[in-house]
Amino acid sequence: MIVPMKKIFLLILESEKTKALETLRNLGVVHLESISGNSDLLEDLRKTREIISRSLNILPEIKHSSHPGFVSTDRNTVVEVAKRIISLQEKGKAVEEETNFIKKELERLNVWGDFNPEDLEYLKDRGVDLRLAELTDTELEALPEDIKVFVVKKTKSLTYTALIVPGNRKLEDINLVQIPEKSRSEYINLLQEKEKEKEQYESEILKLASSQPQLQSVLEDLDEEIEFESVRSGLGMEGAIAYLSGYVPEEQSDVLKKTAAESGWGIMLRDPDKEDMVPTLVKNPKAISIIQPVFDILGIVPGYRERDISFFFLLFLSIYFAMIVGDGGYGLIFLGASVFFGRKGYKKTGTISKMIIFLIVMSFFTIIWGAVTGNWFGSETLANVPFLKILIVDKIATYSSHDTSELIKHICFILGTIQISIAHIWNFVDEIKRKPAIKAFAQLGWLSMVNGLYYLVLNFVLDPVKYPIPMFAIYMILGGLGAVVLFSEQEGNFFKGILKGISSLMTIALSSIGAFSDIISYIRLFAVGLATLAVASSFNAMAAGMGHGVVGIVGSIFILLLGHGLNLAMGALAIIVHGVRLNVLEFSGHLGMEWSGISYNPFRNRKK
């Protein structure tokens, strides 16, 4: 459920605002409306945070070593270590740039051999203008006769030459080689020095890698202080009174009022207005709250005035997960991996994360679906194992003497109709409590239309002969359409609402077509599950064709691991693309949800 909120206004003496904010932070129940302050202290804290953050971004790239390293908890010392890490990285980058330049120079000079550039200057001072050039055959033939040419090396396209040019003459349209600053041997020696220098910087950073916990701790402290100072410096002021506003869960309002009375604050609480951006706090029983990590990963939050669909999301996603993956063997792999990581996490933290429990639940649903359809790693041989065969429901069996695909498609459409119908029933229950209550009957119209459209879907998609459109379905569609036109625009004046509904007839008709396509879109559960089976079967066939020798067995194992691993990854992606979509778009769309919420994020001490 979405927890009801109260909007609060606090009045605090300016002289006591720091103490008051500390009390408020320790209480940890008030979600503050956006406050963005500015002060010299805040600027200094942000600069320090940038230094710590940059240093931490450097350290994850460094492998931890056995160096005892840095253990101080003094902030100034930690900041100096961070600056040292950044300095070492910058020096290392500068050395790397120099190293790259030297390597390019060595590559460029490789054809010319080892010579001292100072010798060329010496010759030039004595009247011998020696230049290096890369010439094509045409350019070589076009050289003036008074230029002496010494061929250093010749390739198919270029001739590398040393030219003695009389009288400091300018040579145009000739690709002269830039004379290097050092000789080749000097560059080689310098390259070795730079590589040693770079290794030294990397070694020093490696020694400082053990400072990561202290850096992370200081970063967390800085985040707390930045948030606090941003609020403190951003409080509204009216003379000697500071004020702020925010939101508190209704269940925590008495605690806040008691704290305000004890602290001498002025406080006012009221219900939020429609225009207020109220944060959303979702609280559910443990069994349902396992879906929350999915919402967190997707980054979606229901609006405060929207519905909490956690229960239905979890229920239907469990079914969709099973049908999309569609393989009991894959379900066992998901289960094994979930249990493994769950135990690993439990040893570290003493708890099992909601995500692990969610995956365990999804795994069980997948195993059940795989068992009743007889699909284990896409293998018909495994499906015929006696103790697995008795679990199969023949009418939806993967390997059956008759075509079961039509029934599974039918199940998909039933699921879609049920889920979309739930949305409109829920809408009706909510809207009947509001004024004008008559508007809620438009939802019954949609409910009638959706269930009538279900029969159209069966006729159009499955088999028009086997599933003729019954007359009552036509009545349901037309009657539902009429109810939507009559009641959807009611705002108090009945006849005016009818006229507005008639003017919206085209929009309503298009929406009904959308409902028709929404039901059809549930066929994706069948299609993706079929694709998963096809990929698994294909890789099984490839592995079986590798032969029985040692090479064949090794090759078969490699193909099976690669193929089924790829199939598992594709299945996981398909769950997000298709399974989640049916809940977030189709179901939520019929509920009228926009997922426009902001998460409840109270002003609190985050390190406790």
MARDO-947789 format. One record per residue (C-alpha): x negated, y negated, z; residue number from 1. Coordinates in steps of 0.02 Angstrom, whole numbers, plus 50000, padded with zeros to 5 digits. Example, Ala and Ser with C-alpha at 12.3 -4.5 7.8 and 13.67 -1.06 7.14 Angstrom:
# residues 2
PT      x      y      z  dovo
PT  49385  50225  50390     1
PT  49316  50053  50357     2
//
This chain:
# residues 608
PT      x      y      z  dovo
PT  50000  50000  50000     1
PT  49950  49819  49974     2
PT  49929  49741  50146     3
PT  50035  49583  50175     4
PT  49931  49425  50198     5
PT  49954  49262  50291     6
PT  49878  49099  50232     7
PT  49785  49012  50372     8
PT  49722  48836  50402     9
PT  49592  48802  50536    10
PT  49543  48635  50614    11
PT  49374  48628  50702    12
PT  49276  48490  50786    13
PT  49132  48438  50672    14
PT  49011  48452  50819    15
PT  49062  48634  50847    16
PT  49078  48696  50668    17
PT  48919  48802  50671    18
PT  48973  48892  50830    19
PT  49151  48909  50763    20
PT  49091  48987  50599    21
PT  48982  49110  50695    22
PT  49135  49162  50795    23
PT  49238  49176  50636    24
PT  49104  49280  50551    25
PT  49090  49399  50699    26
PT  49280  49418  50696    27
PT  49267  49466  50512    28
PT  49451  49457  50460    29
PT  49470  49293  50363    30
PT  49450  49287  50175    31
PT  49400  49106  50143    32
PT  49461  49009  49996    33
PT  49320  48960  49880    34
PT  49194  48852  49972    35
PT  49033  48797  49887    36
PT  48926  48682  49992    37
PT  48760  48599  49963    38
PT  48617  48555  50080    39
PT  48428  48552  50086    40
PT  48429  48707  50195    41
PT  48541  48798  50071    42
PT  48424  48752  49928    43
PT  48272  48817  50026    44
PT  48362  48979  50068    45
PT  48407  49007  49886    46
PT  48228  48977  49829    47
PT  48164  49100  49960    48
PT  48293  49227  49906    49
PT  48237  49210  49725    50
PT  48058  49250  49778    51
PT  48111  49404  49877    52
PT  48227  49463  49739    53
PT  48093  49445  49605    54
PT  47968  49544  49708    55
PT  48094  49685  49735    56
PT  48129  49692  49549    57
PT  47943  49723  49523    58
PT  47923  49860  49653    59
PT  48048  49989  49587    60
PT  47935  50011  49436    61
PT  47790  50059  49549    62
PT  47774  50237  49614    63
PT  47765  50246  49802    64
PT  47600  50306  49870    65
PT  47531  50367  50035    66
PT  47460  50195  50077    67
PT  47515  50141  50252    68
PT  47547  49970  50173    69
PT  47643  49830  50254    70
PT  47746  49848  50413    71
PT  47771  49671  50478    72
PT  47948  49607  50509    73
PT  47901  49423  50523    74
PT  47996  49331  50385    75
PT  47855  49212  50340    76
PT  47736  49358  50321    77
PT  47863  49454  50216    78
PT  47887  49302  50103    79
PT  47698  49287  50081    80
PT  47692  49471  50031    81
PT  47831  49438  49904    82
PT  47734  49292  49832    83
PT  47579  49402  49824    84
PT  47675  49536  49728    85
PT  47739  49407  49604    86
PT  47565  49332  49585    87
PT  47488  49503  49554    88
PT  47619  49542  49422    89
PT  47592  49375  49335    90
PT  47403  49403  49335    91
PT  47430  49578  49269    92
PT  47540  49511  49128    93
PT  47409  49380  49083    94
PT  47274  49514  49078    95
PT  47388  49625  48973    96
PT  47411  49484  48847    97
PT  47223  49461  48838    98
PT  47201  49648  48818    99
PT  47325  49653  48674   100
PT  47235  49508  48590   101
PT  47067  49596  48607   102
PT  47139  49758  48535   103
PT  47209  49663  48386   104
PT  47040  49578  48359   105
PT  46950  49745  48366   106
PT  47072  49819  48241   107
PT  47050  49668  48128   108
PT  46860  49675  48140   109
PT  46845  49863  48123   110
PT  46813  49854  47936   111
PT  46674  49723  47956   112
PT  46569  49819  48080   113
PT  46476  49737  48223   114
PT  46402  49565  48195   115
PT  46369  49412  48299   116
PT  46474  49260  48249   117
PT  46334  49148  48312   118
PT  46223  49217  48174   119
PT  46343  49148  48044   120
PT  46335  48976  48126   121
PT  46146  48989  48129   122
PT  46141  49027  47941   123
PT  46264  48886  47903   124
PT  46154  48760  47995   125
PT  46013  48812  47879   126
PT  46112  48795  47719   127
PT  46178  48971  47698   128
PT  46368  48962  47700   129
PT  46421  49144  47727   130
PT  46607  49178  47725   131
PT  46711  49336  47743   132
PT  46857  49368  47626   133
PT  46986  49500  47582   134
PT  47007  49493  47394   135
PT  47115  49578  47265   136
PT  47032  49635  47104   137
PT  47103  49483  47013   138
PT  47037  49362  47145   139
PT  46867  49448  47142   140
PT  46851  49430  46953   141
PT  46906  49247  46962   142
PT  46767  49196  47082   143
PT  46643  49065  47013   144
PT  46480  49139  46952   145
PT  46373  49038  47075   146
PT  46454  49125  47225   147
PT  46356  49276  47281   148
PT  46465  49425  47325   149
PT  46420  49567  47444   150
PT  46548  49707  47451   151
PT  46571  49775  47628   152
PT  46712  49897  47592   153
PT  46834  49932  47451   154
PT  47010  50005  47460   155
PT  47143  50031  47327   156
PT  47217  49858  47350   157
PT  47080  49752  47431   158
PT  46894  49722  47425   159
PT  46815  49664  47588   160
PT  46674  49546  47541   161
PT  46543  49430  47614   162
PT  46526  49275  47506   163
PT  46381  49151  47501   164
PT  46458  48987  47445   165
PT  46339  48850  47386   166
PT  46364  48669  47441   167
PT  46500  48696  47574   168
PT  46626  48711  47434   169
PT  46811  48731  47476   170
PT  46886  48895  47416   171
PT  47070  48883  47377   172
PT  47194  49027  47352   173
PT  47074  49149  47433   174
PT  47116  49248  47590   175
PT  46967  49202  47700   176
PT  46945  49298  47862   177
PT  46944  49196  48021   178
PT  46777  49217  48108   179
PT  46800  49293  48282   180
PT  46739  49209  48440   181
PT  46640  49362  48494   182
PT  46555  49511  48417   183
PT  46638  49680  48410   184
PT  46528  49752  48547   185
PT  46565  49602  48658   186
PT  46751  49629  48633   187
PT  46734  49813  48678   188
PT  46644  49769  48840   189
PT  46772  49634  48878   190
PT  46915  49756  48844   191
PT  46845  49877  48971   192
PT  46831  49736  49100   193
PT  47011  49680  49070   194
PT  47079  49857  49084   195
PT  46988  49878  49250   196
PT  47057  49711  49307   197
PT  47234  49764  49261   198
PT  47213  49929  49354   199
PT  47156  49831  49506   200
PT  47313  49723  49506   201
PT  47423  49876  49485   202
PT  47333  49962  49627   203
PT  47360  49812  49741   204
PT  47546  49809  49700   205
PT  47553  49995  49734   206
PT  47483  49966  49907   207
PT  47620  49839  49939   208
PT  47759  49956  49881   209
PT  47786  50012  50061   210
PT  47846  49835  50100   211
PT  48009  49870  50008   212
PT  48114  49904  50165   213
PT  48057  49742  50245   214
PT  48088  49644  50085   215
PT  48262  49720  50069   216
PT  48301  49679  50250   217
PT  48248  49498  50228   218
PT  48350  49488  50067   219
PT  48506  49546  50160   220
PT  48473  49420  50300   221
PT  48454  49282  50171   222
PT  48617  49330  50087   223
PT  48703  49314  50256   224
PT  48622  49146  50291   225
PT  48659  49079  50116   226
PT  48842  49127  50132   227
PT  48851  49049  50305   228
PT  48763  48887  50256   229
PT  48865  48874  50097   230
PT  49024  48882  50202   231
PT  48956  48768  50339   232
PT  48898  48633  50218   233
PT  49054  48650  50111   234
PT  49187  48629  50246   235
PT  49312  48492  50216   236
PT  49290  48342  50330   237
PT  49412  48214  50396   238
PT  49324  48103  50521   239
PT  49261  48211  50664   240
PT  49370  48358  50610   241
PT  49312  48499  50495   242
PT  49442  48608  50411   243
PT  49453  48766  50305   244
PT  49585  48880  50233   245
PT  49593  49062  50190   246
PT  49692  49223  50209   247
PT  49706  49352  50347   248
PT  49794  49521  50345   249
PT  49960  49501  50435   250
PT  49912  49641  50553   251
PT  49757  49541  50607   252
PT  49844  49373  50627   253
PT  49873  49394  50814   254
PT  49688  49428  50842   255
PT  49645  49270  50746   256
PT  49772  49165  50841   257
PT  49704  49228  51007   258
PT  49525  49186  50954   259
PT  49580  49013  50896   260
PT  49665  48979  51064   261
PT  49512  49036  51161   262
PT  49395  48932  51051   263
PT  49500  48774  51049   264
PT  49534  48774  50861   265
PT  49689  48708  50778   266
PT  49773  48845  50676   267
PT  49923  48861  50562   268
PT  49984  49020  50478   269
PT  50115  49036  50342   270
PT  50167  49152  50201   271
PT  50069  49122  50040   272
PT  50150  49020  49902   273
PT  50175  49091  49728   274
PT  50034  48981  49664   275
PT  49908  49042  49793   276
PT  49767  49159  49736   277
PT  49796  49285  49875   278
PT  49663  49421  49892   279
PT  49717  49602  49882   280
PT  49683  49728  50020   281
PT  49738  49905  49979   282
PT  49759  50029  50121   283
PT  49814  50209  50091   284
PT  49810  50375  50183   285
PT  49644  50466  50167   286
PT  49716  50591  50044   287
PT  49763  50450  49922   288
PT  49617  50332  49956   289
PT  49497  50449  49864   290
PT  49555  50361  49703   291
PT  49481  50195  49763   292
PT  49304  50229  49696   293
PT  49380  50247  49522   294
PT  49457  50073  49538   295
PT  49290  50007  49602   296
PT  49195  50081  49454   297
PT  49321  50011  49331   298
PT  49318  49843  49421   299
PT  49508  49830  49427   300
PT  49611  49761  49570   301
PT  49801  49747  49574   302
PT  49867  49572  49600   303
PT  49933  49533  49773   304
PT  50110  49528  49705   305
PT  50087  49682  49595   306
PT  50108  49864  49646   307
PT  49985  49985  49722   308
PT  49989  50132  49601   309
PT  49855  50234  49691   310
PT  49967  50385  49724   311
PT  50033  50401  49546   312
PT  49863  50358  49473   313
PT  49782  50499  49573   314
PT  49923  50622  49536   315
PT  49927  50598  49349   316
PT  49738  50575  49328   317
PT  49714  50744  49413   318
PT  49824  50823  49279   319
PT  49744  50724  49138   320
PT  49569  50765  49200   321
PT  49610  50950  49195   322
PT  49690  50945  49022   323
PT  49552  50838  48944   324
PT  49407  50943  49011   325
PT  49518  51095  48987   326
PT  49388  51224  49038   327
PT  49385  51321  49201   328
PT  49199  51352  49182   329
PT  49165  51166  49169   330
PT  49275  51144  49322   331
PT  49162  51264  49417   332
PT  49009  51163  49363   333
PT  49092  51001  49421   334
PT  49138  51085  49584   335
PT  48963  51154  49613   336
PT  48881  50986  49575   337
PT  49006  50895  49688   338
PT  48976  51014  49833   339
PT  48787  51003  49810   340
PT  48782  50813  49811   341
PT  48914  50808  49947   342
PT  48806  50914  50063   343
PT  48653  50812  50019   344
PT  48744  50650  50060   345
PT  48817  50723  50219   346
PT  48643  50767  50284   347
PT  48588  50586  50257   348
PT  48742  50489  50315   349
PT  48848  50613  50412   350
PT  48996  50581  50295   351
PT  49057  50639  50126   352
PT  49094  50497  50006   353
PT  49268  50472  49933   354
PT  49196  50493  49758   355
PT  49132  50667  49800   356
PT  49301  50717  49873   357
PT  49386  50645  49718   358
PT  49274  50750  49604   359
PT  49307  50906  49708   360
PT  49495  50879  49688   361
PT  49475  50850  49500   362
PT  49369  51007  49489   363
PT  49503  51115  49571   364
PT  49636  51049  49451   365
PT  49521  51087  49304   366
PT  49486  51263  49366   367
PT  49673  51296  49386   368
PT  49710  51232  49210   369
PT  49566  51334  49140   370
PT  49629  51489  49231   371
PT  49809  51477  49169   372
PT  49754  51440  48990   373
PT  49614  51569  48993   374
PT  49476  51448  48941   375
PT  49306  51484  49020   376
PT  49160  51402  48930   377
PT  49255  51418  48765   378
PT  49229  51607  48766   379
PT  49365  51731  48720   380
PT  49259  51870  48796   381
PT  49266  51788  48967   382
PT  49453  51756  48947   383
PT  49479  51944  48928   384
PT  49386  51990  49088   385
PT  49520  52085  49188   386
PT  49525  51980  49347   387
PT  49529  51819  49243   388
PT  49656  51886  49119   389
PT  49790  51913  49251   390
PT  49787  51725  49290   391
PT  49834  51675  49112   392
PT  50006  51605  49071   393
PT  50033  51679  48899   394
PT  50140  51537  48829   395
PT  49996  51411  48848   396
PT  49850  51533  48829   397
PT  49701  51471  48731   398
PT  49673  51640  48649   399
PT  49846  51706  48610   400
PT  49928  51805  48472   401
PT  50048  51660  48442   402
PT  50022  51473  48422   403
PT  50029  51387  48591   404
PT  49980  51214  48532   405
PT  50160  51157  48507   406
PT  50205  51193  48687   407
PT  50052  51101  48753   408
PT  50096  50950  48644   409
PT  50272  50962  48714   410
PT  50200  50960  48891   411
PT  50101  50804  48846   412
PT  50260  50714  48791   413
PT  50351  50770  48947   414
PT  50211  50701  49055   415
PT  50216  50537  48961   416
PT  50405  50521  48976   417
PT  50401  50562  49161   418
PT  50261  50437  49200   419
PT  50339  50296  49099   420
PT  50509  50334  49176   421
PT  50434  50321  49349   422
PT  50373  50147  49303   423
PT  50547  50086  49257   424
PT  50631  50169  49407   425
PT  50502  50083  49518   426
PT  50536  49918  49430   427
PT  50723  49941  49459   428
PT  50699  49977  49646   429
PT  50592  49820  49665   430
PT  50698  49704  49561   431
PT  50865  49754  49640   432
PT  50800  49675  49801   433
PT  50773  49507  49716   434
PT  50892  49375  49653   435
PT  50978  49387  49535   436
PT  50993  49574  49568   437
PT  51085  49599  49405   438
PT  50921  49577  49311   439
PT  50862  49744  49380   440
PT  50986  49836  49269   441
PT  50875  49795  49119   442
PT  50754  49922  49193   443
PT  50889  50055  49186   444
PT  50910  50007  49004   445
PT  50725  50038  48975   446
PT  50737  50202  49070   447
PT  50878  50257  48955   448
PT  50782  50203  48800   449
PT  50622  50292  48852   450
PT  50713  50456  48883   451
PT  50808  50439  48719   452
PT  50647  50402  48626   453
PT  50573  50562  48697   454
PT  50690  50662  48583   455
PT  50637  50556  48433   456
PT  50455  50596  48472   457
PT  50491  50783  48475   458
PT  50581  50769  48309   459
PT  50450  50660  48222   460
PT  50291  50739  48291   461
PT  50330  50921  48329   462
PT  50464  50998  48219   463
PT  50618  50909  48147   464
PT  50706  51076  48122   465
PT  50670  51147  48294   466
PT  50700  50982  48382   467
PT  50846  50891  48296   468
PT  50890  50723  48370   469
PT  51043  50748  48482   470
PT  51181  50619  48470   471
PT  51168  50578  48655   472
PT  50987  50524  48626   473
PT  51048  50395  48499   474
PT  51175  50334  48626   475
PT  51038  50324  48759   476
PT  50927  50220  48645   477
PT  51064  50102  48585   478
PT  51145  50089  48756   479
PT  50976  50056  48836   480
PT  50937  49924  48706   481
PT  51104  49841  48742   482
PT  51073  49843  48929   483
PT  50902  49762  48906   484
PT  50978  49626  48795   485
PT  51118  49594  48921   486
PT  51017  49593  49081   487
PT  50831  49557  49047   488
PT  50852  49367  49037   489
PT  50977  49343  49178   490
PT  50930  49198  49290   491
PT  51098  49156  49371   492
PT  51211  49107  49228   493
PT  51274  49272  49154   494
PT  51328  49211  48981   495
PT  51174  49101  48961   496
PT  51069  49254  49004   497
PT  51159  49355  48868   498
PT  51121  49220  48739   499
PT  50939  49216  48790   500
PT  50934  49406  48779   501
PT  51007  49402  48603   502
PT  50877  49273  48552   503
PT  50743  49392  48616   504
PT  50815  49541  48521   505
PT  50669  49551  48399   506
PT  50542  49552  48541   507
PT  50641  49685  48634   508
PT  50653  49791  48476   509
PT  50465  49781  48452   510
PT  50439  49828  48634   511
PT  50550  49981  48609   512
PT  50440  50033  48463   513
PT  50293  50009  48580   514
PT  50376  50126  48706   515
PT  50397  50255  48567   516
PT  50211  50244  48523   517
PT  50164  50250  48708   518
PT  50249  50420  48727   519
PT  50162  50483  48569   520
PT  49994  50421  48636   521
PT  50001  50556  48771   522
PT  49960  50683  48634   523
PT  49780  50629  48660   524
PT  49776  50749  48808   525
PT  49802  50894  48688   526
PT  49687  50824  48553   527
PT  49538  50791  48667   528
PT  49559  50957  48757   529
PT  49562  51044  48587   530
PT  49403  50953  48534   531
PT  49315  51007  48695   532
PT  49363  51188  48658   533
PT  49306  51176  48477   534
PT  49135  51107  48524   535
PT  49110  51241  48658   536
PT  49162  51380  48538   537
PT  49046  51313  48402   538
PT  48894  51314  48514   539
PT  48938  51487  48578   540
PT  48943  51549  48397   541
PT  48775  51465  48359   542
PT  48697  51546  48513   543
PT  48768  51717  48467   544
PT  48689  51705  48295   545
PT  48512  51683  48363   546
PT  48478  51871  48374   547
PT  48425  51985  48515   548
PT  48236  51965  48519   549
PT  48141  51859  48645   550
PT  48145  51710  48528   551
PT  48330  51736  48497   552
PT  48371  51747  48682   553
PT  48269  51590  48724   554
PT  48348  51500  48577   555
PT  48523  51554  48631   556
PT  48494  51492  48808   557
PT  48430  51326  48742   558
PT  48580  51304  48626   559
PT  48704  51349  48763   560
PT  48625  51230  48888   561
PT  48614  51089  48761   562
PT  48786  51118  48686   563
PT  48884  51138  48846   564
PT  48786  50998  48929   565
PT  48833  50883  48785   566
PT  49013  50942  48794   567
PT  49021  50906  48980   568
PT  48955  50730  48951   569
PT  49080  50700  48811   570
PT  49219  50766  48924   571
PT  49171  50647  49063   572
PT  49174  50502  48940   573
PT  49342  50558  48870   574
PT  49417  50555  49045   575
PT  49375  50370  49059   576
PT  49426  50328  48881   577
PT  49588  50428  48878   578
PT  49638  50490  49052   579
PT  49609  50323  49138   580
PT  49684  50228  48992   581
PT  49853  50315  49009   582
PT  49863  50251  49187   583
PT  49786  50078  49165   584
PT  49872  50033  49001   585
PT  50026  50139  48962   586
PT  50089  50167  49140   587
PT  50033  49998  49208   588
PT  50100  49910  49053   589
PT  50275  49976  49084   590
PT  50259  49924  49266   591
PT  50215  49749  49207   592
PT  50046  49755  49294   593
PT  49905  49643  49236   594
PT  49772  49697  49363   595
PT  49746  49513  49401   596
PT  49694  49532  49582   597
PT  49540  49478  49679   598
PT  49473  49593  49813   599
PT  49494  49548  49996   600
PT  49319  49499  50049   601
PT  49319  49427  50225   602
PT  49188  49309  50296   603
PT  49093  49431  50406   604
PT  48926  49493  50466   605
PT  48886  49613  50326   606
PT  48739  49699  50411   607
PT  48843  49769  50552   608
//
